Amino acid sequence: MTLVIGKNSQTAKTLIELGFEAIYLSTQDLNLLDIDQISTKLSNYEFKIIINLAAYNNVEKAEDDKNAFIVNHQAVSEISNFCQHNNCLLIHISSDYVFDGVHGSYTEEDLCNPINEYGKSKLFGEEAIRDILSEHVIIRTSWLYSHFNTPNNFLFKVKQLINSGKEISGADDVFGSPTSTLSLAKGILNVVDAYQNKQINYGTFHFADLGRVSRYKFIKEIALQYSLKNSLQLNAILTAKSSDFIMNAPRPLDTSLKSKKFMDMYNYTFREWDDCLLDVINKI
């Protein structure tokens, strides 16, 4: 049996929709801010795999909120200790923001150098896992979105702007690899299957739909596909620079990821980002 932490995350909702049977825990079931009770709560269930989808992922608030490090680092460390003592596999989702964004097209061998507190908290969580567990799977993903209206789902933020009829601005100097939770969920299931079939490959992996895309191009493609599907007049999509947006947290300019390692070790076929986007748009 598998236990999933982060029941209300967009990736967990996708796993549920795909019919993946597991124990799903929400914040009400397992409060990651209460470090001392994590192991006790987990001991109430029987499982051999933990999939940790929970995270403090408000990049802006993380600059000033210590809870980011409690959830993304200390809680992850406690979960890792539980897995170590109970011989459980930990599959943990991390972020492209562990990189500084200087050159992009990052592989797993590239050095991490986060430039904001959110990125630092995610990297500290990764390092805790590697220090505690010799056998683990860390999956870094990028620009995650889905057909579920969850907090911090960029697709729904753009959708709201499209429905308002207002012009939309997107930075043409910020790049990443948009990734659908439909893709990520299937990738996670590949890891679970490999573990159950004793063909698991441990370590840190990148997982992103194919492509290096500017924020402007991502927004433009969302607007185009959504407007076509719903017979709407296409909004004006304007180019901007990252410096045009007032933000509390600095953002890396290019965190696009290369996922060849996961493709090779888990026999996973990645698809182009815009094809994956169309699949999601069609579910809205």
C-alpha positions in Angstrom: 0.0 0.0 0.0 1.0 3.6 -0.7 0.5 6.7 1.4 0.2 10.1 -0.3 0.9 13.3 1.7 -0.8 16.3 0.1 -4.3 15.0 -0.7 -5.5 18.4 -2.0 -2.6 19.1 -4.2 -3.2 19.1 -8.0 -0.9 16.1 -8.5 -2.8 14.1 -5.8 -6.1 15.0 -7.4 -4.7 13.7 -10.7 -3.6 10.5 -9.1 -7.1 10.0 -7.6 -8.7 10.8 -11.0 -6.4 8.2 -12.6 -7.7 5.6 -10.1 -4.5 5.2 -8.1 -5.4 3.4 -4.9 -3.6 4.8 -1.9 -4.1 6.4 1.6 -4.4 10.1 0.9 -3.7 12.5 3.8 -4.7 16.1 3.8 -3.4 18.9 6.1 -6.2 18.0 8.5 -4.9 14.4 8.7 -1.2 15.3 8.9 -0.2 18.8 9.9 3.4 19.2 8.6 3.9 22.3 10.8 3.6 20.1 13.9 6.9 18.3 13.5 6.7 16.3 16.7 3.5 14.4 15.7 4.5 13.4 12.2 5.9 10.0 13.0 3.1 9.2 15.4 0.5 10.0 12.8 2.2 8.0 10.1 2.4 5.1 12.4 -1.3 4.8 12.3 -1.3 3.5 8.8 0.2 0.5 7.0 2.2 1.2 3.8 5.5 0.6 2.1 5.7 3.7 0.0 5.3 7.4 0.8 4.7 9.9 -2.0 5.2 13.4 -0.6 3.3 15.9 -2.7 2.8 18.4 0.1 4.8 21.7 0.0 4.8 25.3 1.0 4.9 26.7 -2.5 3.9 30.3 -2.2 7.2 31.8 -3.5 6.3 35.4 -2.5 5.3 34.6 1.1 8.2 32.2 1.6 10.6 35.2 1.7 9.3 36.2 5.1 7.5 33.1 6.4 9.5 30.6 8.5 6.7 28.0 7.8 8.3 27.4 4.3 11.3 25.8 5.9 9.3 23.9 8.4 7.1 22.3 5.7 9.8 22.0 3.0 12.7 21.1 5.1 12.0 20.0 8.7 8.9 18.0 7.9 10.7 16.3 5.0 13.5 15.4 7.3 11.1 13.9 9.8 9.3 11.9 7.1 12.7 10.7 5.9 13.6 9.5 9.4 10.3 7.6 9.6 11.0 5.9 6.2 14.5 5.0 7.4 13.2 3.4 10.6 10.3 1.6 8.9 12.0 0.5 5.6 9.7 2.6 3.4 10.4 4.1 0.0 10.1 7.9 -0.2 9.1 9.5 -3.5 9.5 13.2 -3.0 8.5 16.1 -5.4 11.0 18.9 -5.6 11.4 22.0 -7.7 13.3 23.6 -10.5 13.8 26.6 -8.2 16.8 24.9 -6.6 18.7 26.4 -9.5 19.7 30.0 -10.0 18.4 30.1 -13.6 21.7 31.4 -15.1 21.9 29.0 -18.0 18.8 26.7 -18.1 18.4 23.3 -19.6 19.5 21.9 -16.2 20.5 18.2 -15.7 20.7 16.4 -12.4 24.5 16.9 -12.4 24.3 20.7 -12.4 25.0 22.5 -9.1 22.1 23.9 -7.2 22.2 27.5 -6.2 18.7 28.8 -5.2 18.2 32.6 -5.2 15.0 32.8 -3.1 13.9 31.4 0.2 11.4 29.0 -1.4 14.2 27.5 -3.5 16.5 27.2 -0.5 13.8 25.5 1.5 13.2 22.9 -1.2 17.0 22.3 -1.6 17.3 21.8 2.2 14.5 19.2 2.0 16.3 17.4 -0.8 19.6 17.4 1.2 17.8 16.0 4.3 16.5 13.1 2.2 19.9 12.3 0.8 21.6 12.5 4.2 19.1 10.2 5.9 17.9 7.8 3.1 20.3 5.9 0.9 17.3 4.7 -1.1 14.9 7.4 -2.3 13.5 9.0 -5.4 13.5 12.8 -5.6 11.7 14.2 -8.6 12.3 17.8 -9.6 9.6 19.3 -11.8 8.9 22.7 -13.4 6.0 25.1 -13.9 3.5 22.5 -12.8 -0.2 23.0 -13.8 -3.4 21.0 -14.1 -7.1 21.1 -14.9 -7.9 21.4 -11.2 -8.7 24.9 -9.7 -6.1 24.7 -6.9 -4.1 27.6 -5.3 -1.0 28.5 -7.3 -2.2 26.8 -10.4 -0.8 29.2 -13.1 -3.2 27.9 -15.8 -6.3 28.9 -13.8 -4.8 32.4 -13.1 -4.4 32.9 -16.9 -7.9 31.4 -17.5 -9.3 34.0 -15.1 -7.6 36.8 -17.0 -8.8 35.4 -20.3 -12.4 35.3 -19.1 -12.2 38.9 -17.9 -11.3 40.0 -21.5 -8.4 42.0 -20.2 -5.0 42.2 -21.9 -2.4 39.9 -20.5 1.3 40.5 -20.1 4.0 37.8 -20.0 7.7 38.0 -19.4 9.7 37.0 -22.5 13.0 36.8 -20.6 11.8 34.1 -18.1 12.1 30.5 -19.3 11.0 27.1 -17.9 9.5 23.8 -18.9 5.7 23.7 -18.4 4.6 20.4 -17.0 1.2 18.9 -16.7 0.2 16.9 -13.6 -1.2 14.3 -16.0 2.4 13.7 -17.1 3.9 13.9 -13.6 1.3 11.5 -12.1 2.0 9.0 -14.8 5.7 9.3 -14.1 5.2 8.8 -10.4 3.1 5.6 -11.2 6.1 4.4 -13.3 8.3 4.7 -10.2 5.7 2.9 -8.0 5.5 0.1 -10.6 9.2 -0.2 -10.8 9.5 -0.5 -7.0 6.8 -3.2 -6.8 8.5 -5.1 -9.6 11.9 -4.7 -7.9 13.3 -2.7 -10.8 13.5 0.6 -8.9 16.2 3.2 -9.8 17.0 5.4 -6.8 18.3 9.0 -6.9 17.4 12.5 -8.0 15.6 12.9 -11.3 14.2 15.8 -13.5 10.7 15.4 -14.8 9.3 18.0 -17.2 7.3 18.0 -20.5 9.6 18.6 -23.5 10.5 22.2 -24.3 12.1 25.4 -23.1 9.4 28.1 -23.2 9.2 31.7 -22.1 6.5 32.8 -19.7 5.1 34.9 -22.5 4.9 32.0 -24.9 3.3 29.8 -22.3 0.6 32.4 -21.6 0.0 32.9 -25.3 -0.5 29.2 -26.0 -2.8 28.8 -23.0 -4.9 31.8 -24.3 -4.9 30.5 -27.8 -6.0 26.9 -26.9 -8.5 28.0 -24.3 -10.1 30.6 -26.6 -10.4 28.2 -29.5 -12.0 25.6 -27.3 -14.5 28.0 -25.9 -15.1 30.2 -29.0 -13.8 33.3 -27.3 -12.1 36.3 -28.8 -8.4 36.1 -28.2 -7.1 38.5 -25.6 -4.2 40.9 -26.4 -1.1 39.1 -25.1 1.7 41.6 -24.5 5.4 41.0 -24.0 7.1 42.3 -20.9 10.3 41.9 -18.9 10.7 40.2 -15.5 11.8 43.6 -14.1 8.3 45.0 -15.1 6.7 42.9 -12.3 7.0 44.0 -8.7 7.8 40.9 -6.7 9.0 40.2 -3.2 11.0 37.2 -4.1 13.7 37.2 -6.8 12.9 34.7 -9.6 15.5 32.6 -11.6 15.3 33.6 -15.3 15.7 30.1 -16.8 15.0 26.9 -14.9 14.2 24.7 -17.9 14.9 21.1 -17.2 16.4 18.1 -19.1 14.7 14.8 -18.3 16.7 12.3 -20.2 17.8 10.4 -17.0 14.2 9.7 -16.0 13.4 8.7 -19.6 16.2 6.2 -19.7 15.9 4.7 -16.3 12.1 4.5 -16.2 11.4 3.9 -19.8 9.2 6.9 -19.9 8.2 8.7 -23.2 8.0 12.4 -22.7 5.8 14.5 -24.9 5.9 18.1 -26.2 4.7 20.7 -23.7 2.0 22.2 -26.0 0.5 18.8 -26.7 0.3 18.1 -23.0 -1.3 21.5 -22.5 -4.0 20.7 -25.0 -4.9 17.6 -23.1 -5.4 19.7 -19.9 -7.3 22.4 -21.7 -9.7 19.8 -23.0 -10.4 18.7 -19.4 -11.4 22.2 -18.2 
